[in-house]
Amino acid sequence: FGEWWMLLAIADLPFLDCFFVRRLVGNLMDVVVAEEGGEKVVGDWRAATRVACLQSREKLALRVPPVLCVDTTASQSTGGTLDGFIEVWNFTTGKIRKDLRYQAQDQFMLMDDAVSCMSFSRDSEMLATGSQDGKIKVWKIQTGQCLRRFEKAHSAGVTCITFSRDGSQLLSASFDQTIRIHGLKSGKTLKEFRGHSSFVNEAHFTADGHTVISASSDGSVKVWSLKSTECLNTFKPAMGSSASEITVNSIHLLPRNTEQFVVCNRTNTVSIMNMMGQIVKSFSSGKRQGGDFVCCVLSPRGEWIYCVGEDHTMYCFSVTTGKLERTLTIHEKEVIGVSHHPHQNLLASFSEDGTLKLWRP
């Protein structure tokens, strides 16, 4: 499948080195990175030793990337930052790709505000970027051309964006508490889903193409009719009196069982639920303090769930047995995100300690 491509969106964060992970879309690994003088480290999961290290960005780029998108069909990556710049980098060398004519001329894809999320189309020809001012742009990677603008995609920052299977539409979520579908051909917002009472952190098209599933800071997961935009079901993954206040960080559709999905919220337990809202299986860190999960990711075949806790530890659960198979402290400071390569046996983790690490499970 070739080497990785990374998409770096560059930001100016003089006070913080931050890394964020978004999601897997088709054959892409969505990653968000913020870096200021930090190194990108490749590490081994079993031996917990570094096997490679990419050099830090040159001083001429004092912008710090908070968003990174990795494409696996070629040998590069792309990134975006708080100052709105989007750059295409070679993943193996850690350098900006100068074979792209527009970048060789120091011309870059650019948003008007901080880049908050990114996603590739399935064929990796197009890149969609969302920003903190609620705008969305769609780019052609090879030329850097802006193919489509959605100036009023949302009234607040875009938290999540993904292409439809055929690449004709975009699904986005936002801090404005809505989920929307936008048409690439018409350039218009086609549908809106309303019902969450707080930020919508993530939204996905389901495999059957008939519904949309979303996760929110209001503590709920909702399933929506794609045709009517009606809310079909609302689930509260966390149990107890304070469940409505527990943010749902992310949801992950199981690749081999389209009726089930993984829910990660700010508790010490991650769950597999079905489309009826029933909890099928739960996995716990077993810790009362410091064991709440901040993020998680599935292996490509859905056989393993990797969760990261507030204790900077990665927990590896077997979906089949339900057992905790391994734990490993992966960073010195808070881990903001984790993602899995869509084809290779590689994990990426991102932390406030200023590192991006790759692990072999």
C-alpha positions as CSV (number, residue, x, y, z in Angstrom):
1,F,0.0,0.0,0.0
2,G,3.0,2.3,0.0
3,E,4.4,4.6,2.7
4,W,2.4,6.9,5.0
5,W,1.5,10.4,4.0
6,M,0.9,12.9,6.8
7,L,-1.2,16.0,6.7
8,L,0.0,18.7,9.0
9,A,-2.1,21.7,9.9
10,I,0.1,24.2,11.6
11,A,-0.7,26.3,14.6
12,D,0.8,28.9,16.8
13,L,0.7,27.5,20.4
14,P,3.6,29.1,22.2
15,F,2.3,27.9,25.6
16,L,1.5,24.3,24.9
17,D,2.7,21.3,23.0
18,C,-0.5,19.3,22.2
19,F,-1.4,16.3,20.2
20,F,-4.9,15.2,19.1
21,V,-6.1,12.1,17.4
22,R,-9.4,12.1,15.4
23,R,-10.4,9.0,13.6
24,L,-10.0,6.4,10.9
25,V,-11.7,7.2,7.6
26,G,-11.5,4.6,4.8
27,N,-7.8,3.9,4.3
28,L,-6.7,7.0,6.2
29,M,-5.5,7.5,9.7
30,D,-6.7,10.9,11.0
31,V,-4.3,12.4,13.5
32,V,-4.0,15.8,15.0
33,V,-0.7,17.1,16.1
34,A,0.6,20.2,17.9
35,E,4.3,20.5,18.2
36,E,6.8,23.1,19.2
37,G,10.4,21.8,19.1
38,G,9.2,18.3,20.1
39,E,10.3,15.2,18.4
40,K,8.2,12.6,16.6
41,V,9.2,9.2,18.0
42,V,8.7,5.7,16.7
43,G,8.5,3.2,19.5
44,D,8.0,-0.5,19.9
45,W,4.9,-1.7,21.9
46,R,6.5,-4.9,23.3
47,A,10.0,-3.7,24.0
48,A,8.9,-0.1,24.7
49,T,12.1,1.0,22.9
50,R,12.5,3.6,20.2
51,V,13.2,2.2,16.7
52,A,13.3,5.5,14.8
53,C,13.1,9.2,15.4
54,L,12.2,12.0,13.0
55,Q,13.8,15.3,13.4
56,S,11.9,18.3,14.8
57,R,10.6,20.9,12.4
58,E,13.1,23.6,11.3
59,K,13.1,26.9,13.1
60,L,11.8,28.7,10.1
61,A,8.4,27.0,10.8
62,L,7.6,28.4,14.3
63,R,4.0,27.4,13.7
64,V,2.8,24.5,15.8
65,P,0.6,21.8,14.1
66,P,-2.5,20.8,16.1
67,V,-4.0,18.6,13.4
68,L,-2.3,15.8,11.4
69,C,-3.9,13.5,8.8
70,V,-2.1,10.3,7.6
71,D,-2.8,8.8,4.2
72,T,-1.6,5.2,3.6
73,T,-1.8,5.2,-0.2
74,A,1.4,7.2,-0.7
75,S,4.5,8.3,1.2
76,Q,3.5,11.6,2.8
77,S,1.4,13.2,5.6
78,T,-0.5,16.4,5.9
79,G,-0.9,18.8,8.8
80,G,-2.8,21.9,9.8
81,T,-2.4,24.5,12.6
82,L,-3.9,27.3,14.6
83,D,-2.7,29.8,12.1
84,G,-4.7,27.9,9.4
85,F,-1.8,26.6,7.3
86,I,-2.0,23.1,5.9
87,E,1.2,21.4,4.8
88,V,2.1,18.1,3.2
89,W,5.0,16.3,4.7
90,N,7.0,13.1,4.0
91,F,6.2,10.8,6.8
92,T,9.6,8.9,6.7
93,T,11.9,12.0,6.5
94,G,9.8,14.5,8.5
95,K,10.3,17.1,5.7
96,I,7.9,19.1,3.7
97,R,7.3,17.7,0.2
98,K,8.9,19.9,-2.3
99,D,7.8,17.8,-5.3
100,L,4.4,19.4,-4.9
101,R,4.8,22.5,-7.0
102,Y,2.8,24.8,-4.8
103,Q,4.7,23.9,-1.7
104,A,8.1,24.2,-3.5
105,Q,7.0,27.8,-4.2
106,D,6.1,28.3,-0.5
107,Q,2.4,28.4,-1.2
108,F,0.2,26.4,1.1
109,M,-3.4,25.4,1.6
110,L,-4.9,27.9,4.1
111,M,-7.9,28.3,6.3
112,D,-9.0,31.6,7.7
113,D,-8.9,30.3,11.3
114,A,-7.3,27.5,13.3
115,V,-7.7,24.1,11.7
116,S,-9.7,21.9,14.0
117,C,-10.3,18.7,12.0
118,M,-9.3,17.0,8.7
119,S,-10.3,14.0,6.6
120,F,-9.3,12.4,3.3
121,S,-11.7,11.0,0.7
122,R,-11.6,7.3,0.2
123,D,-9.4,7.6,-2.9
124,S,-7.1,10.1,-1.1
125,E,-7.5,12.6,-3.9
126,M,-9.4,15.2,-1.8
127,L,-8.9,16.6,1.7
128,A,-11.6,18.2,3.8
129,T,-10.6,20.6,6.5
130,G,-12.8,22.2,9.2
131,S,-11.8,25.2,11.3
132,Q,-12.7,26.9,14.6
133,D,-14.8,29.6,12.8
134,G,-17.2,27.0,11.5
135,K,-15.9,26.9,7.9
136,I,-15.1,23.9,5.8
137,K,-13.0,23.7,2.7
138,V,-12.3,20.8,0.3
139,W,-8.9,20.6,-1.4
140,K,-7.2,18.7,-4.2
141,I,-4.0,17.4,-2.6
142,Q,-1.9,17.2,-5.8
143,T,-2.5,20.8,-6.8
144,G,-3.4,22.5,-3.5
145,Q,-6.5,23.9,-5.3
146,C,-9.6,24.7,-3.1
147,L,-12.4,22.7,-4.8
148,R,-15.3,23.8,-2.6
149,R,-15.9,26.3,0.3
150,F,-18.7,26.1,2.9
151,E,-18.5,29.5,4.5
152,K,-21.3,28.9,6.9
153,A,-21.0,25.2,7.5
154,H,-21.5,25.7,11.2
155,S,-22.0,28.7,13.6
156,A,-19.1,27.4,15.8
157,G,-16.0,25.3,15.5
158,V,-16.1,22.1,13.5
159,T,-15.2,19.1,15.7
160,C,-15.4,16.3,13.1
161,I,-15.6,15.9,9.4
162,T,-15.8,12.8,7.1
163,F,-16.6,12.0,3.5
164,S,-19.5,9.8,2.5
165,R,-18.6,6.5,0.9
166,D,-19.0,7.8,-2.7
167,G,-17.2,11.1,-1.9
168,S,-20.2,13.3,-2.9
169,Q,-21.1,14.6,0.6
170,L,-19.5,15.6,3.8
171,L,-20.7,14.8,7.3
172,S,-19.7,17.3,10.0
173,A,-20.2,17.9,13.7
174,S,-19.7,21.0,15.7
175,F,-19.5,22.9,19.0
176,D,-22.8,24.5,17.8
177,Q,-24.5,21.2,18.9
178,T,-25.5,20.2,15.4
179,I,-24.6,17.6,12.8
180,R,-24.8,18.6,9.1
181,I,-24.5,17.1,5.7
182,H,-23.0,19.2,2.9
183,G,-23.1,18.5,-0.9
184,L,-19.8,18.8,-2.7
185,K,-21.6,19.4,-6.1
186,S,-24.1,22.0,-4.9
187,G,-21.9,23.6,-2.3
188,K,-24.9,23.8,0.0
189,T,-25.8,22.4,3.4
190,L,-28.3,19.6,2.6
191,K,-29.4,18.3,6.0
192,E,-29.2,19.2,9.7
193,F,-29.6,16.9,12.7
194,R,-30.6,18.7,15.9
195,G,-31.1,17.2,19.4
196,H,-27.9,17.2,21.3
197,S,-27.7,19.7,24.2
198,S,-24.0,20.2,24.2
199,F,-21.0,19.9,21.9
200,V,-21.1,17.1,19.3
201,N,-17.7,15.4,19.5
202,E,-18.0,12.9,16.7
203,A,-20.4,11.7,14.0
204,H,-20.2,8.8,11.5
205,F,-22.2,7.4,8.6
206,T,-23.1,3.8,9.5
207,A,-22.1,1.0,7.2
208,D,-25.7,0.4,5.8
209,G,-25.8,4.0,4.7
210,H,-29.2,4.6,6.3
211,T,-28.3,6.2,9.6
212,V,-25.8,8.5,11.3
213,I,-24.5,8.0,14.8
214,S,-23.1,10.7,17.0
215,A,-21.4,11.3,20.4
216,S,-21.8,14.4,22.5
217,S,-20.6,16.1,25.6
218,D,-24.2,15.9,26.9
219,G,-23.4,12.3,27.8
220,S,-25.5,10.7,25.0
221,V,-25.0,8.7,21.8
222,K,-27.8,9.3,19.2
223,V,-28.8,7.4,16.1
224,W,-30.4,9.4,13.3
225,S,-32.3,8.6,10.2
226,L,-30.2,9.8,7.2
227,K,-33.4,10.3,5.1
228,S,-35.6,12.2,7.6
229,T,-32.9,13.5,10.0
230,E,-35.2,12.2,12.8
231,C,-33.5,11.0,16.0
232,L,-34.3,7.2,16.1
233,N,-32.6,6.4,19.4
234,T,-30.8,8.1,22.3
235,F,-28.5,6.1,24.6
236,K,-26.7,7.1,27.8
237,P,-23.6,4.9,27.9
238,A,-22.6,6.0,31.5
239,M,-24.7,4.7,34.4
240,G,-25.7,6.5,37.5
241,S,-27.2,9.9,38.6
242,S,-24.4,11.9,37.0
243,A,-24.4,10.0,33.7
244,S,-25.8,12.9,31.7
245,E,-22.8,15.0,32.7
246,I,-20.2,12.4,31.5
247,T,-18.8,13.4,28.1
248,V,-18.8,10.8,25.4
249,N,-15.3,11.2,23.9
250,S,-15.7,9.0,20.8
251,I,-17.6,6.2,19.1
252,H,-16.0,3.5,16.9
253,L,-18.0,1.3,14.6
254,L,-17.0,-2.4,14.8
255,P,-15.8,-3.4,11.3
256,R,-17.1,-7.0,11.5
257,N,-20.4,-6.3,13.2
258,T,-22.2,-3.3,11.8
259,E,-24.8,-3.5,14.5
260,Q,-22.4,-2.8,17.3
261,F,-20.0,0.1,18.2
262,V,-17.5,1.0,20.9
263,V,-18.2,3.9,23.2
264,C,-15.4,5.7,25.0
265,N,-16.5,8.2,27.7
266,R,-14.8,9.8,30.7
267,T,-15.0,6.8,33.0
268,N,-12.8,3.8,33.7
269,T,-15.0,1.7,31.5
270,V,-15.3,1.4,27.7
271,S,-18.3,-0.5,26.3
272,I,-19.5,-2.2,23.2
273,M,-23.2,-1.3,22.5
274,N,-25.7,-2.3,19.9
275,M,-28.0,-0.1,17.9
276,M,-30.8,-0.8,20.5
277,G,-28.7,0.8,23.2
278,Q,-27.9,-2.4,25.0
279,I,-24.4,-2.8,26.5
280,V,-23.0,-6.0,25.0
281,K,-19.6,-6.0,26.7
282,S,-17.6,-3.7,29.0
283,F,-13.9,-3.3,29.6
284,S,-12.5,-1.6,32.7
285,S,-9.1,-0.2,33.7
286,G,-9.9,-1.4,37.2
287,K,-8.7,1.9,38.7
288,R,-10.8,4.1,40.9
289,Q,-8.4,7.1,40.5
290,G,-6.5,8.1,37.4
291,G,-8.0,5.3,35.4
292,D,-10.7,7.2,33.5
293,F,-10.2,6.8,29.7
294,V,-9.5,9.9,27.6
295,C,-9.4,8.2,24.2
296,C,-9.5,4.8,22.5
297,V,-9.1,3.2,19.1
298,L,-9.9,-0.2,17.5
299,S,-7.6,-2.4,15.6
300,P,-8.5,-2.6,11.8
301,R,-10.3,-5.9,12.2
302,G,-11.9,-5.0,15.5
303,E,-10.1,-7.6,17.5
304,W,-8.5,-5.3,20.0
305,I,-9.5,-2.1,21.8
306,Y,-6.6,0.2,22.9
307,C,-7.7,2.7,25.5
308,V,-5.6,5.4,27.1
309,G,-6.2,6.5,30.7
310,E,-5.6,9.7,32.7
311,D,-2.7,7.8,34.2
312,H,-0.8,8.0,30.8
313,T,-1.2,4.2,30.4
314,M,-2.4,2.3,27.4
315,Y,-4.8,-0.6,28.1
316,C,-5.1,-3.4,25.5
317,F,-8.4,-5.3,25.7
318,S,-9.3,-8.4,23.7
319,V,-12.7,-8.0,22.1
320,T,-13.2,-11.8,22.0
321,T,-12.3,-12.7,25.5
322,G,-13.0,-9.4,27.2
323,K,-9.7,-9.6,29.1
324,L,-7.2,-6.9,29.7
325,E,-4.2,-8.4,27.9
326,R,-1.5,-5.7,28.4
327,T,-0.8,-2.3,29.9
328,L,2.0,0.1,29.2
329,T,2.9,3.6,30.3
330,I,3.4,5.4,27.0
331,H,3.9,9.1,27.9
332,E,5.1,11.3,30.7
333,K,2.3,13.8,30.4
334,E,-1.4,13.6,29.5
335,V,-2.2,11.6,26.4
336,I,-4.5,13.5,24.1
337,G,-5.1,10.9,21.4
338,V,-4.4,7.5,19.9
339,S,-4.9,6.0,16.5
340,H,-4.3,2.8,14.6
341,H,-2.8,2.4,11.2
342,P,-5.6,1.1,8.9
343,H,-3.4,-1.7,7.5
344,Q,-0.2,-2.1,9.4
345,N,0.2,-3.3,13.0
346,L,1.1,0.2,14.2
347,L,-0.4,2.5,16.8
348,A,0.2,6.2,17.2
349,S,-0.1,8.1,20.5
350,F,0.0,11.9,21.0
351,S,0.8,13.7,24.2
352,E,1.4,17.0,26.0
353,D,4.9,15.9,26.6
354,G,5.7,17.0,23.1
355,T,6.0,13.6,21.4
356,L,4.2,11.6,18.7
357,K,5.1,7.9,19.2
358,L,4.4,4.9,17.0
359,W,4.1,1.5,18.7
360,R,4.0,-2.0,17.3
361,P,1.3,-4.0,19.3
